[in-house]
Amino acid sequence: MKHLVTALALTIAAGGVFAQASAAAPAASKPMTAQQQKMSDCASQNKGKKGDDYKSGVKACMSAPAASEASTMTPQQQKMSDCAKANKGKKGDDYKSGVKACMSASAASK
């Protein structure tokens, strides 16, 4: 019985070492996504804050558009964004028809 418990303990310990090594390898070789990088930047900007102050700081930072995001919108995307904002609060078919009219008006004014 004593040998069984020892063997089981060694098996679990060895499994933990191999699990850590295999989990660390993909994380080291995989680059951070843009969202992960932004979260990291926001967290470092709000370092030292506690509780709700930290949460609100990170939330404000995360919701602010990055400089590269604002400039990468195509004219079509910008038009769609403007029309969506103009029809904010509408629901269903009312929203769809409002955006469609806005998009058509934008295309006609070109």
Secondary structure, DSSP 8 states (H G I E B T S, - for coil): -HHHHHHHHHHHHHHHHHHHHHHHHHHHHS---HHHHHHHHHHHHTTT--HHHHHHHHHHHHHS--HHHHHT--HHHHHHHHHHHHTTT--HHHHHHHHHHHHHHHHHT-
